[in-house]
Amino acid sequence: MNLPRLVSIPLLLSLAGTVSYLLFREVERTMAVSLGQAGRSGAEDWAQHRTRLLATCVAVNIFFAYADPTLGAFGGVGGQLVRTIVLVTSVTWLLWAWQRDRRTYQRESASASLRKQLLPLEQELISVLDGRTINELSCDEIFALAKVLPQQRKVNCLRVYREVVADLISCGRVDKPQALLQLEELRSSLGLTADDHFAVIRDLANDDPEILALDASRLESRELRLEAAREKLSEFFEGLPDDQDSLRSLTSRQRRRLEEIRRESGLSEEYWKGLIGQYLDLQLASSLVLERELKVFKLLLESRASLLNASDGDILYRLVVNALDQQLISVAVVLLRATQSADPESPLLRDWAFLAQWVPKAVVASVQQRGMAWSVPDPVVGLGDLQFKLPPLPGVLEALWQDPDPATAALALLMLRTLEPALASAVALRPRVGLEPALRLEDQLSSGGDPLDDEQILRRLRAVVDGEVAGSWLPVRAIEQAARDSSSSAPQLQP
């Protein structure tokens, strides 16, 4: 019985795909067992990697075995020559990649971004380059070079690390929730800590809230839309008369065209404002940034005051207040940059001067350590129109569930559970999109023994924090110390 091709070809493809899947699944399983018995760490990852290499090599060679890429132009000799070249090339590639694991690819990806960020410092690093350029250095040499960054080392390292992380995330080359682990070697080379990583994530999320919410493919799609919108906007503004102010004197027809570009771009409102700001005069663009960031800054100050008012001497609240201070640092850096080009008579500058009076000294010091001068205009008496309204404490703790530091998120959830258990249960079910998962404190501190109740965990953390030096109440350190205490045979800690 002859089946029509419309039926036989899909059946044949389905059958071949099924056989291929079953065959290589068995190969992967056998290889994982073999590597595990040989003591290879990450045996399953290695088996998956090598199986995919084999499948790719086999698929490519099967295709060329049944297809003549020259279409018979050179007879049988031409087709056989191409098949031989493909076979030799694919086998060479297979042998080259056989001993390369995921960590190797991640390291090379990070070194490529790191190389790009070090290029502006090439002249300062000329004494250690030994006559070569940065583009001529190997992957290992790039990481070694990062350890000898010149003057203002901490500031340079933070800037370089921030740009590398932004590049890797926006291109989808780093798994965002696992970025802390995947970039550990890079942080070690730059002399940075996990706290610096979380500070960078806060900065990126503040500059671009979508960067954590979108996956790799959607980020790539956004970049394409952004590039298309940028080209259309360039054509639009280049076509305006020289004596026409960019946006303040557009005709109705010009405004309709600008709205068409906005709709066609598919960009979010916030991202569109950031893009259009590149074509405004500097003062107007700074005003847009100031207006947006001042709202965030005011809310953080209000949340901080709410925590301090509700703490009632509870030392654990210092941990949560510290997390808000880290967010204040990120926003303050953006505000200080925007004020440098803002209109000196802008009422937004008066609002900034008014809010800056309540900024903690520790935040000011941290901003200065980033290489940013704390330049704030003197507040004008009687012109502070901003009114503070303290948010409820549960709402502040709920918002901290999305803090980049998973230790902060876990602590905020625990404290919320003592205030409003129902709300805490609902918050715990929300995914931390684009962020590292936050493990429950009871799981981290129980050390395999009987699970601790909330009060035991709080007592243990209070005891640890109470012994810390003033100004160093970082959640991750307190939780790590409490975990070490819980694994010892010491008696129950008391507040």
C-alpha positions as CSV (number, residue, x, y, z in Angstrom):
1,M,0.0,0.0,0.0
2,N,1.5,3.3,-1.1
3,L,0.8,6.2,1.2
4,P,0.6,9.7,-0.3
5,R,3.6,11.9,0.4
6,L,1.4,14.3,2.4
7,V,1.0,11.5,5.0
8,S,4.2,9.4,4.6
9,I,6.7,12.3,4.9
10,P,5.3,13.6,8.2
11,L,5.1,10.0,9.5
12,L,8.7,9.3,8.5
13,L,9.9,12.6,10.2
14,S,8.0,11.8,13.3
15,L,9.4,8.2,13.4
16,A,13.0,9.4,12.9
17,G,12.6,12.1,15.6
18,T,11.2,9.6,18.1
19,V,14.0,7.1,17.4
20,S,16.6,9.8,17.6
21,Y,15.2,11.1,20.9
22,L,15.1,7.6,22.5
23,L,18.6,6.7,21.2
24,F,20.3,9.8,22.5
25,R,18.3,9.8,25.8
26,E,19.8,6.3,26.4
27,V,23.3,7.6,25.4
28,E,22.9,10.5,27.8
29,R,21.8,8.2,30.7
30,T,24.7,5.7,30.1
31,M,27.2,8.5,29.9
32,A,25.9,10.1,33.1
33,V,26.3,6.8,34.9
34,S,29.8,6.3,33.5
35,L,31.0,9.8,34.4
36,G,29.4,9.5,37.9
37,Q,31.3,6.3,38.6
38,A,34.5,8.0,37.4
39,G,34.0,10.7,40.1
40,R,33.4,13.5,37.6
41,S,31.5,16.4,39.4
42,G,28.4,17.5,37.6
43,A,28.1,14.2,35.7
44,E,24.6,14.9,34.5
45,D,25.5,18.3,33.0
46,W,28.6,16.8,31.3
47,A,26.5,14.0,29.9
48,Q,23.8,16.4,28.5
49,H,26.5,18.6,27.0
50,R,28.3,15.8,25.3
51,T,25.1,14.1,24.1
52,R,24.0,17.3,22.4
53,L,27.5,17.6,20.8
54,L,27.1,14.1,19.4
55,A,23.6,14.7,18.2
56,T,24.6,17.9,16.4
57,C,27.6,16.2,14.7
58,V,25.5,13.2,13.6
59,A,22.7,15.4,12.3
60,V,25.0,17.6,10.2
61,N,26.8,14.6,8.6
62,I,23.6,12.7,7.9
63,F,22.2,15.7,6.1
64,F,25.3,16.1,3.9
65,A,25.5,12.3,3.3
66,Y,22.1,12.4,1.5
67,A,22.4,15.8,-0.1
68,D,24.8,17.1,-2.7
69,P,25.6,20.7,-1.7
70,T,27.1,21.4,-5.2
71,L,23.9,20.2,-6.9
72,G,26.0,18.0,-9.2
73,A,27.9,21.0,-10.7
74,F,31.2,19.2,-10.3
75,G,30.1,15.6,-10.6
76,G,30.4,13.1,-7.8
77,V,33.9,14.4,-6.8
78,G,32.7,17.9,-5.8
79,G,30.0,16.6,-3.6
80,Q,32.3,14.0,-1.9
81,L,34.9,16.7,-1.3
82,V,32.4,18.9,0.5
83,R,31.2,15.9,2.6
84,T,34.8,15.2,3.6
85,I,35.4,18.8,4.6
86,V,32.2,18.8,6.7
87,L,33.1,15.5,8.3
88,V,36.6,16.7,9.3
89,T,35.4,20.0,10.5
90,S,32.5,18.6,12.6
91,V,34.7,16.0,14.2
92,T,37.4,18.6,14.9
93,W,34.8,20.8,16.5
94,L,33.4,17.8,18.5
95,L,36.8,16.9,19.9
96,W,37.5,20.6,20.7
97,A,34.2,21.0,22.6
98,W,34.3,17.6,24.3
99,Q,36.2,18.8,27.4
100,R,34.4,22.2,27.6
101,D,31.6,22.5,30.2
102,R,29.0,25.2,30.9
103,R,31.4,27.0,33.2
104,T,33.9,27.4,30.4
105,Y,31.4,29.0,28.1
106,Q,30.1,31.3,30.9
107,R,33.7,32.3,31.7
108,E,34.4,33.1,28.0
109,S,31.2,35.0,27.7
110,A,32.0,37.1,30.8
111,S,35.5,37.7,29.6
112,A,34.2,39.1,26.2
113,S,32.0,41.6,28.1
114,L,34.9,42.4,30.5
115,R,37.2,43.0,27.6
116,K,34.8,45.5,26.2
117,Q,34.6,47.4,29.5
118,L,38.4,47.5,30.0
119,L,39.0,49.0,26.5
120,P,38.5,52.6,27.8
121,L,41.2,52.0,30.5
122,E,43.7,50.7,28.0
123,Q,46.0,53.7,28.2
124,E,46.0,53.5,32.0
125,L,46.9,49.8,31.9
126,I,49.6,50.1,29.3
127,S,52.3,49.5,31.9
128,V,51.0,45.9,32.6
129,L,50.0,45.0,29.0
130,D,53.6,44.4,27.9
131,G,53.2,46.0,24.5
132,R,50.0,44.3,23.6
133,T,46.4,45.5,23.3
134,I,43.5,44.4,25.4
135,N,42.0,42.7,22.3
136,E,45.1,40.5,22.0
137,L,44.8,39.1,25.6
138,S,43.5,35.6,26.3
139,C,40.5,34.9,28.5
140,D,42.7,34.0,31.5
141,E,44.7,37.2,30.9
142,I,41.6,39.4,30.9
143,F,40.6,38.1,34.3
144,A,44.1,38.6,35.6
145,L,44.2,42.1,34.2
146,A,40.9,42.9,36.1
147,K,42.9,42.4,39.3
148,V,45.3,45.2,38.6
149,L,42.8,48.0,37.7
150,P,44.5,51.4,38.3
151,Q,43.6,54.3,40.6
152,Q,40.2,54.4,42.3
153,R,40.2,50.7,42.1
154,K,36.9,50.1,43.9
155,V,35.0,52.6,41.9
156,N,36.4,51.3,38.6
157,C,35.7,47.7,39.6
158,L,32.1,48.4,40.5
159,R,31.6,50.3,37.2
160,V,33.2,47.5,35.1
161,Y,31.2,44.8,36.9
162,R,28.0,46.8,36.5
163,E,28.5,47.2,32.7
164,V,29.5,43.5,32.3
165,V,26.4,42.3,34.2
166,A,24.1,44.7,32.2
167,D,25.6,43.4,29.0
168,L,25.3,39.7,29.9
169,I,21.7,40.0,31.1
170,S,20.5,42.2,28.3
171,C,21.9,39.7,25.8
172,G,20.5,36.7,27.7
173,R,23.9,35.1,28.2
174,V,23.5,34.8,32.0
175,D,20.6,33.2,33.9
176,K,19.5,36.1,36.0
177,P,18.4,34.2,39.1
178,Q,21.7,32.4,39.1
179,A,23.9,35.4,38.2
180,L,25.3,35.5,41.7
181,L,26.9,32.1,41.4
182,Q,27.7,32.3,37.7
183,L,29.7,35.5,38.1
184,E,31.5,34.5,41.3
185,E,34.9,34.2,39.5
186,L,34.6,37.6,38.0
187,R,33.7,39.2,41.3
188,S,36.7,37.4,42.9
189,S,39.0,38.9,40.1
190,L,37.6,42.4,40.8
191,G,37.7,42.1,44.5
192,L,34.0,42.5,44.9
193,T,31.5,40.8,47.3
194,A,28.0,39.4,47.1
195,D,26.7,42.7,48.5
196,D,28.3,44.5,45.6
197,H,26.5,42.2,43.2
198,F,23.1,42.9,44.9
199,A,23.9,46.7,44.7
200,V,24.5,46.3,41.0
201,I,21.2,44.5,40.5
202,R,19.5,47.3,42.4
203,D,21.1,49.8,40.1
204,L,20.1,48.0,36.9
205,A,16.5,47.4,38.1
206,N,16.2,51.1,39.0
207,D,17.5,52.2,35.6
208,D,15.5,49.6,33.7
209,P,12.7,47.9,35.6
210,E,12.0,45.6,32.6
211,I,15.5,44.0,32.7
212,L,14.5,41.6,35.4
213,A,10.9,40.9,34.3
214,L,11.8,40.0,30.7
215,D,13.4,36.7,29.6
216,A,16.3,36.5,27.1
217,S,14.2,36.3,23.9
218,R,11.9,39.2,25.0
219,L,14.9,41.3,25.9
220,E,16.4,40.7,22.5
221,S,13.1,41.5,20.8
222,R,13.0,44.8,22.8
223,E,16.5,45.7,21.7
224,L,15.4,45.3,18.0
225,R,12.3,47.4,18.6
226,L,14.4,50.0,20.4
227,E,16.8,50.2,17.5
228,A,14.0,50.6,15.0
229,A,12.4,53.3,17.1
230,R,15.7,55.1,17.5
231,E,16.2,55.2,13.7
232,K,12.7,56.6,13.1
233,L,13.1,59.2,15.9
234,S,16.4,60.3,14.4
235,E,14.8,60.8,11.0
236,F,11.9,62.6,12.7
237,F,14.0,65.1,14.6
238,E,16.5,65.6,11.7
239,G,13.5,66.7,9.6
240,L,12.4,69.4,12.0
241,P,13.4,73.1,11.1
242,D,16.5,74.3,12.8
243,D,14.6,77.0,14.6
244,Q,12.0,74.7,16.0
245,D,12.3,73.6,19.6
246,S,12.3,69.8,19.8
247,L,8.9,69.1,21.6
248,R,7.5,72.3,22.9
249,S,6.5,73.7,19.5
250,L,5.5,70.7,17.5
251,T,2.5,71.1,15.2
252,S,-0.5,68.8,15.5
253,R,0.7,66.8,12.5
254,Q,4.2,66.4,13.9
255,R,2.7,65.2,17.2
256,R,0.5,62.6,15.4
257,R,3.6,61.3,13.7
258,L,5.5,61.1,17.0
259,E,2.6,59.2,18.5
260,E,2.6,56.8,15.5
261,I,6.3,56.0,16.1
262,R,5.5,55.4,19.8
263,R,2.7,52.9,19.0
264,E,4.7,51.1,16.3
265,S,7.7,50.7,18.6
266,G,5.6,48.7,21.1
267,L,7.8,50.0,24.0
268,S,6.4,50.6,27.5
269,E,5.6,54.1,28.6
270,E,8.6,54.4,30.9
271,Y,11.0,53.0,28.3
272,W,9.6,55.4,25.7
273,K,10.1,58.4,27.9
274,G,13.8,57.3,28.4
275,L,14.2,57.0,24.7
276,I,12.6,60.3,23.8
277,G,14.7,61.9,26.5
278,Q,17.8,61.4,24.4
279,Y,16.4,63.8,21.8
280,L,15.3,66.5,24.3
281,D,17.5,69.4,25.5
282,L,19.6,68.3,28.4
283,Q,17.7,70.3,31.1
284,L,14.3,68.9,30.0
285,A,15.6,65.3,29.9
286,S,17.1,65.8,33.4
287,S,13.7,67.1,34.7
288,L,12.0,63.9,33.5
289,V,14.6,61.8,35.3
290,L,14.4,63.9,38.4
291,E,10.6,63.8,38.5
292,R,10.6,60.0,38.3
293,E,13.4,59.3,40.8
294,L,12.2,61.8,43.3
295,K,8.9,59.9,43.7
296,V,10.8,56.7,44.3
297,F,13.2,58.4,46.7
298,K,10.4,60.0,48.7
299,L,8.7,56.6,49.0
300,L,11.9,54.9,50.3
301,L,12.4,57.7,52.9
302,E,8.7,57.2,54.0
303,S,9.1,53.5,54.2
304,R,12.3,53.9,56.2
305,A,10.6,56.2,58.7
306,S,7.7,53.8,59.0
307,L,10.2,51.0,59.9
308,L,12.0,53.2,62.4
309,N,8.8,54.3,64.1
310,A,7.5,50.7,64.3
311,S,10.7,49.1,65.5
312,D,10.2,50.0,69.2
313,G,13.7,49.0,70.0
314,D,13.7,45.7,68.1
315,I,17.2,45.4,66.7
316,L,16.1,43.2,63.8
317,Y,14.5,46.3,62.2
318,R,18.0,47.6,61.7
319,L,18.6,44.8,59.2
320,V,15.5,45.8,57.2
321,V,16.3,49.5,57.4
322,N,19.7,48.7,56.0
323,A,18.1,47.0,53.0
324,L,16.1,50.2,52.3
325,D,19.4,52.2,52.7
326,Q,20.9,50.1,49.9
327,Q,18.0,51.1,47.6
328,L,18.4,54.8,48.6
329,I,22.0,54.6,47.5
330,S,21.0,53.4,44.0
331,V,18.4,56.1,43.6
332,A,20.6,58.9,45.1
333,V,23.3,58.2,42.5
334,V,20.8,58.7,39.7
335,L,19.4,61.9,41.3
336,L,22.9,63.4,41.7
337,R,23.7,62.8,38.1
338,A,20.4,64.3,36.9
339,T,20.8,67.4,39.1
340,Q,24.1,68.3,37.4
341,S,22.4,69.3,34.2
342,A,19.0,70.4,35.6
343,D,17.6,73.9,35.5
344,P,18.9,75.7,38.6
345,E,15.5,77.3,39.0
346,S,13.5,74.1,38.8
347,P,11.2,73.4,41.7
348,L,12.3,69.8,41.4
349,L,15.7,70.8,42.8
350,R,14.0,72.4,45.8
351,D,12.2,69.1,46.4
352,W,15.5,67.3,46.1
353,A,17.1,69.7,48.6
354,F,14.2,69.2,50.9
355,L,14.3,65.4,50.8
356,A,18.1,65.3,51.1
357,Q,17.9,66.6,54.7
358,W,16.5,63.2,55.8
359,V,19.2,61.1,54.0
360,P,21.2,59.0,56.6
361,K,24.9,59.8,56.8
362,A,25.7,56.2,56.0
363,V,23.9,56.6,52.7
364,V,25.9,59.7,51.9
365,A,29.2,58.0,52.7
366,S,28.3,55.0,50.5
367,V,27.4,57.3,47.6
368,Q,30.8,59.1,48.0
369,Q,32.6,55.7,48.0
370,R,31.1,55.1,44.5
371,G,33.0,58.2,43.3
372,M,30.0,60.5,43.3
373,A,30.2,63.9,45.0
374,W,27.4,64.7,47.4
375,S,26.4,68.0,45.9
376,V,22.9,69.1,47.2
377,P,21.5,72.7,47.0
378,D,20.7,74.3,50.3
379,P,17.0,73.9,51.3
380,V,14.8,76.9,50.9
381,V,12.9,77.6,54.1
382,G,9.2,77.5,53.6
383,L,9.3,76.1,50.1
384,G,9.2,72.4,50.9
385,D,5.8,71.4,49.4
386,L,6.4,67.7,49.9
387,Q,4.2,66.0,52.5
388,F,5.3,62.8,54.1
389,K,2.8,60.0,54.6
390,L,4.1,56.9,56.3
391,P,3.0,53.7,54.6
392,P,1.7,50.8,56.8
393,L,4.5,48.5,58.1
394,P,3.1,45.3,56.4
395,G,3.2,47.1,53.0
396,V,6.9,48.0,53.5
397,L,7.8,44.5,54.4
398,E,5.8,43.1,51.5
399,A,7.7,45.3,49.0
400,L,11.0,44.0,50.3
401,W,10.1,40.5,49.1
402,Q,11.4,41.8,45.7
403,D,14.7,43.0,47.1
404,P,17.6,41.6,45.1
405,D,19.3,40.2,48.3
406,P,17.5,36.9,49.0
407,A,18.5,37.1,52.7
408,T,16.7,40.5,52.9
409,A,13.6,39.0,51.2
410,A,13.6,36.0,53.6
411,L,13.9,38.2,56.7
412,A,11.2,40.6,55.5
413,L,8.8,37.6,54.9
414,L,9.5,36.2,58.4
415,M,8.8,39.6,60.1
416,L,5.7,40.0,58.0
417,R,4.5,36.6,59.2
418,T,4.6,37.8,62.7
419,L,2.4,40.8,61.8
420,E,0.0,39.4,59.2
421,P,0.3,35.7,58.6
422,A,-2.3,35.6,55.8
423,L,-0.6,38.3,53.8
424,A,2.8,36.6,54.4
425,S,1.5,33.3,53.0
426,A,0.2,35.1,49.9
427,V,3.5,37.0,49.4
428,A,5.5,33.7,49.7
429,L,3.7,32.4,46.7
430,R,4.7,35.3,44.5
431,P,7.7,34.5,42.3
432,R,10.8,36.7,42.5
433,V,11.0,37.3,38.8
434,G,14.5,37.6,37.6
435,L,16.0,37.4,41.1
436,E,17.7,34.7,43.1
437,P,15.2,32.5,45.0
438,A,14.8,33.3,48.7
439,L,15.1,30.3,50.9
440,R,12.9,30.2,54.0
441,L,14.8,31.1,57.2
442,E,13.5,28.1,59.0
443,D,15.1,25.9,56.4
444,Q,18.4,27.7,56.5
445,L,18.7,27.7,60.3
446,S,17.3,24.3,61.3
447,S,20.5,22.5,60.1
448,G,18.7,19.3,59.5
449,G,17.4,19.0,63.0
450,D,13.9,19.9,64.3
451,P,12.5,22.9,62.5
452,L,12.6,26.1,64.4
453,D,9.5,28.2,65.0
454,D,9.3,31.9,64.2
455,E,10.1,33.0,67.7
456,Q,13.2,30.8,67.9
457,I,14.5,32.2,64.6
458,L,13.9,35.8,65.7
459,R,15.7,35.3,69.0
460,R,18.7,33.7,67.3
461,L,18.9,36.5,64.8
462,R,18.5,39.2,67.4
463,A,21.4,37.7,69.4
464,V,23.6,37.7,66.3
465,V,22.8,41.2,65.2
466,D,23.2,42.5,68.8
467,G,26.8,41.4,68.7
468,E,27.6,43.0,65.3
469,V,29.6,46.2,65.0
470,A,27.4,49.3,64.5
471,G,26.8,50.0,60.8
472,S,27.4,46.4,59.6
473,W,23.9,45.0,60.0
474,L,23.7,43.2,56.7
475,P,21.0,40.4,56.5
476,V,23.2,37.9,54.7
477,R,26.0,38.0,57.3
478,A,23.5,37.8,60.2
479,I,21.7,34.8,58.7
480,E,25.0,33.1,57.9
481,Q,26.2,33.6,61.5
482,A,22.9,32.4,62.9
483,A,23.1,29.3,60.7
484,R,26.6,28.6,62.1
485,D,25.3,29.0,65.6
486,S,22.4,26.7,65.0
487,S,24.7,23.9,63.7
488,S,26.7,24.0,67.0
489,S,25.8,22.5,70.3
490,A,25.5,25.9,72.0
491,P,22.4,26.4,74.2
492,Q,19.4,28.3,72.9
493,L,20.3,32.0,72.3
494,Q,18.3,34.6,74.2
495,P,17.5,38.1,73.1
